[in-house]
Amino acid sequence: MPNEKVNILMVDDQPGKLLSYEVILEELGENLIKASSGKEALECLLKDEIAIVLMDVSMPDLDGFELAEMIRQHPRFQTTAIIFISAVHMQDIDQLKGYQRGGVDYISVPVIPELLRAKVTVFAELFRKTKQLEQLNGDLRRLSSHLITMQDEERRRIARELHDGLGQDLVAAKMLLDQCTPRISEESKIEKAKQASGIMDLAIQQVRSMSHLLHPPLLDEVGIVSALTWYVEGFSKRSGIKTTVGIEPAEFPRLERELEITIFRVVQEALTNVFRHAQARQAWVNLSNRANKVTASVRDDGQGVSQRVADLKPGSIGIGIGGMKQRVRELGGDITISQADPGTILEIVIPCSTKVPLEMRVSV
């Protein structure tokens, strides 16, 4: 939205004036729409999303004040910026009338081009910022709802694994140990103890696996390189998608904790999307640190994504990508999605000024 053009509706019954407004405003690079009557202006408003209405006050049939009042009565146009242009209605009482009917500014005739461009630029940027804020608020609401849902699903998954896996193993081990009574032979006791010990080893391994997937200890203890390498190896085995990791430089520095967590979670989410949607056979994870910027990318050789998803258009991206975007932007970074022909490349670039002593660095 910050770089998108906004629609500016110019309303005047005189074609010459419309042409002059167009010439003045064309260098702003916005979408200029012309209407020669109030009725035509209303049709344009209903058809397109208009950021600014620039209108003459003195028009036949439906003057600017009446048109502004009609515009303001529609719920969609409660906040649309209306700028009046007038050669005669410039008294205080006239301006008050215009403001009461929803006008936000007045410009007198003859129009000073620099003044008109400056006023239109201010309201165009205000419209863009408002739309961006609405989009961010919508993203946050969806992300919050998704996080609550994910928390519930994660709790159910953990409960299932504890009951069906760990719980059953512990029950089996307890049954074996309960059978070690004085009435059975020493050989039987030793055998049952060995079986119980083996089951306990499996239970311990389950606990470690669950703990590591929730938050890899390597991420805190050694850093992002070891954590990513461990996770990608496990992902490759679990998914059957051949996945490799590239690190540059080889002596990769430790980063700030929040930055390392963000990189790990973005790669984790991106690989999950590859497994679920890409129908890929191979994937590549790359991590680099150059010129005080950390770049992490995930590429696959799958079926690719639509252009709307690649452009991160609202309504086309899922909560997963929305969460990634939010995480990255909180750290001042950028996220891009592009076609790889075949497949998709997801890349994040985040500023990094943290300098870690050489003895804390790890190599792969």
N, C-alpha and C positions, 0 to 999 in steps of 0.2 A: 504493500500500500504506500510506503513513503515515496516511491518513484513513479507511481501510477498517475496518469493525467486525471484531472477532475473536469466535470462538465460545467461550463459557464453559459447560462442562458441570457441572451441579449434581446430585450423586448422594446421595439419602437415601430411606430407606424410609418416612419420615413426611411426608405431604403438607403438614402445617403448617409444618415446617421448610423445605421447598422453597419455600413461599410467602414465608416470612420472608426467605430469602436473595434471592429475586427482588425483593422490595420494597427491600431494602438496596442491591442492585446495579443496579437499573434506571436510576438517574440517571447511571451511567457511559456509557450509550448503546451498550453492546455487545450481541451476540446471546446471549441466555440460553437454555440448553437444559436441560430437566429429565429426570432418570431416577430411577425409584423402586426399582431393583435393580441388582446388578452386571451381570446379563445384559443388561439394557436399556442400561446404560452402555456396554458393549462394542459393542453394535449401533450406538449413536450415534457412537462413536469410529471405527468402520469406515466409516460413511456420510459423516461430515463431518470437516473439518480442525479439530481442537480445540486451542485455545491453552492453556487452563487447566482442570484437573479439580478441582472443589471437592467433597470427599466426606466423609461421616460414617464414622468408624472402626467403630462398632458397628452392623452390619447383619446380618440373618439370612441364612442360606444362604451368602453370600459376603461376608465382612467387608472393611473398607477396606484392610487390610494385604494380604490375598490378592488383591483386585482390583488394587491398585497393582503387585504383583509380576507379575500377568498382563499388565498394560498395558506394563510395562517390557520384557517378553520380546519384544514385537513390534517389529521394526526401525523402523516408522513413528513409534513413540511413545517413542523413547529419550530425547528432550529435552523431552517434554511436562511442563509444570509441574503438580505434584499437591500440593494443599493439604489437609491433614487437619483435620477439625473433630471435637472430642471433648470429652465432659464427664467421662470417667473415665480414659482412657488418656493421662495427662499426666505420669506419672513419667518420669525420665530414661531408664530402660530402655525404656519404651514409645516415647518419641520416637526413641531410637536405632533401634529396630525399624522405625519408620516411615521414617526416613531411609535405612536399609539397603535398603528395598523401593522406593525411588525418590521418596519425598516430598521436597518442597523447603521446606515450612513447616508449622507447627502453629498452630491457633487454638483457644482454649478456649471452652467454653460457660459462662455466657451470652456470646453473640457481641457484641462492641462494633462497631456499624455502621461507625464511622469507620476503625477498624483493619482490618476486612475489606475495605472499599473501597480503602484505601491499599495493602494487600498485592496485591489483584487488579489494581489499576492498574499497579503496578510490573511484574508479570509479563506483563500485556497489552502494555505498551510494549516490554518486552524481546522478546516474540514478534514484534511489528511490526518492530522494528529488525533482528532476525535474518532475517526474511523479506525485508526490504528489502536487506540485505547479500547474501543468496543471489541475489536478482534482479540486483543490480548485478554480482556476480561472474559470473553467467551472461551478462549483457550484455557484460561485458568479454571473456569467453572467445569469444563469438560475434564481437565486433568485432575482436578480435585475429586470429581465423581469417579473417575477411573481408578485413582489411587485407593479410594475407599473400597471399590469393587475388588481390586487386586489384593488388598490386604485381607479381605474376607476369603478370597480364593486361596491365597497363600496359607492362611490359617487352616482352611479345610484340607489343603494338600498335606501340610505338616501333620495335622491330626490323623489323616489317613495313613501316612507313612509310619507314624509312631504306633498306631494301632495294628496295622496289617503287617508291618515289617518288624520294627524294634519290639513292639509288644509281644508278638507271637514268638520271637526268638527268646525273649526273657522268660516267657511262660514255659517254653520247651526246656530251657536250661534249668528252671526251677523244678520241673517234673523229674528231670534226671537226677538232680541233687537230692530231691525228696526220697528217691529210691535207694539212696546210699544209706541204708539202715544196717544195724548190726547183724541182721538175719541173712544178708547176702555175703558172698565170698569177697575176699580182698581183690581178687582179679576183676570181679564185676564192678566193685567200687571204683577201681582205677580206670576201667573202660568207660564207665558212665561219667566220671570226672573229666576224662579227656574229651568226651563228646560235648559235655557242658562247656568246657573251656573253648572248644572250637566254635560253638554257637555264640559264646560271649565275644570271641574275636570278630565274628560277623556283625554282631550288634555294635561293637565299638567302631567298626568300619562304616556302618550306616550313619552313626552319629557324626563321625568326621566328615563324611560326604555331605550330609545335610548342612553342617556348619560351614563347610568350605563354599558351597553354592550360595548360601545366604550372604556371606561376606568372607572372601578368601583371606586367611591370615597372612599369606604372602604379600598382600597389598600393603599391609601395615609394617610387616617385618622386613621385607626386602625391596618392595617397590612395584611399579606398574609393569615393568618388563617381565619379571618372573611371574606375576599374577596373570598377565595376558597369555604368556607362553603356556602356563598350566591350563588355563581355561580353554584355549584354542585346541590344545591336544585332546582334552576331554570332549570338546564339542565335535571334533573330527571323528572320534571313535563312536560317540553316541549317535550322530546324525548320518554317518557314512559319506559326508561331504568332505573331500580332501581339502584341508585348510592349512595354510602356512602363514608364518609371521615374519615380517621384515622390520628390522630395527636400524635406525640411523641417527646418531653415530653408534658404533658398537658399544662404546663406554657411555651408555645413556645415563644422564643424571637423575637423581631423585627429584621429584617435583613436590609442590605443595599438596597437602593431603586432599583437599577438595578437588584439585585439578586431576589427581590420579584417580579418585573415585569417579569423577565425571567421565574420564576417558574409558575406564573399565566398564561402566554402565552403558555408555553409548555403544561400545563394541559388542557388549553382551546383547543389547536390544537389537542391534543391526544384524548380528548372526542369527538371532531367533527369527527375525523377519526373513532372512535368507532361507532358513529351514522351512518355515511355514508357507512362504509365498513364491519363492524364486524358481523352484524346480531346477536348482543348480547342481552341478557335479563338483565344482571347485569354487573355493573362495580364498581371498588373500587379505590379510590384515597387515597394514603398514603403519609404523609409528616413527616420526622424525622430530628432531628439535633443531631448528635453524633460526638464526637472527631473532632470538627472543620470542619465537613462535613455535608452539607445539602443534603438529599436524597428525591426525589419525584418520585412516581411511579403511573402509571395508568394501571390497569389490567381489562380485560373483559373476559367473558365466551363465546365469539363468535367463528368464524370459523378459527381464526388464520391467520398467514401470511406465505409466502414462505421463504425458507432458505436464498435466496438471499436478501430479504428485511431484515430479521433478522441480516444478516451480513453487512447490510448497503452498499451493493455493488453499485457502480456508475451505473446509468441507471435503477436500480430496485426500487429506492426510489423516492417518489414524492417530490414536492417543499415544502410541509408542513413539512415533516420529515427533509428535507434539511435545512429549516429555523430553525427548532428546534436545529439541530446539530450545526449550525453556532452560534446561540445565546449562547448555552451551552459552546462551545469551546472558545468563546470570554471571558468567565469568568474562563477559566482554568479547566472546568469540562469535564465529559464524559457522553455519552448517549449510552444505550444498548437496544436492542429489542430481546426478547426471547419468545419461545413457552411456554404457560402456561398449556396446556393439560387439559381442553380446553382453547382456547382463546390465548391472547397475553399479555405480560408485557412490557411496555415501562418504563425505569428507567433512571433518570439523577442523577449524583452525582457531586456536586460543592463544592470546598473548601470554607470555611466561617470562617474568623477570627474576624468578627465584634462582639463586646460585647456591648450589649445595657443594660442600667440601668434597674433594676428590675421594677421600676414604669412604664416603657414604655412597659412592656410585657402584653400579653393578654392571657386569658385562655379560653378553650372551654369545 
